[in-house]
């Protein structure tokens, strides 16, 4: 048995040879015109050049879709960033500490078009201990808030804090934002929590990117630090 029969030429051998012999088709230019391939848009045969042109058109089309997605996401991010800016600006203009929590909640609903928003703050200065925003918080809610190192998004599964909403039964999806000094994932217990709710089960679905929610939680925490004991 000859050497070639023991080691038959494979497709990889051919591919490697052509890849390493760029002048092959210069020496055999007639092959390019005679090679016919099956078109992906039917059973008709097309030339190698035409197939390459089709592949290029498909790549260009895919790139166009990616660019459009990037533009769309960029525009959406700009809109959200602008809303966060207006929301934060409003918080900075609030002079009354007592008015800060209800203003924060109302602006969240207005600027971000969230159907329901509720917020509780605890361990506040004694001057604010009897305010509605500092009342009705269970120890379980405090422990749960402190356990979160990032905003929680998902369906309403009967979590205790949902009862803070005006209409908890209509909350199909929720986002829970822990409020603590510094970053959302900073060490230390939470001193509050914000609840966002929507009747749309997909509005705050699990797996949702929480970057903007984290920024909102951090800005809210910084603003609400005015309510804490000095």
Secondary structure, 3 states (H helix, E strand, C coil): CCHHHHCCCCHHHHHHHHHCCCCHHHHCHHHHHHCEEECCCCCCEEEHHHHHHHHHHHHHHHHHHHHHHHHHHHHHHHHHHHHHHHHHHHHHHCCCHHHHHHHHHHHHHHHHCCCEEEEEECCECHHHCCCHHHCCCCHHHHHHHHHCCCCEEEECCCCHHHHHCCCHHHCCEEEEEEECCCCCCCCCCCCEEEEEEECCCCCCCCCCCCHHHHHHHHHHHHHHHHHECC
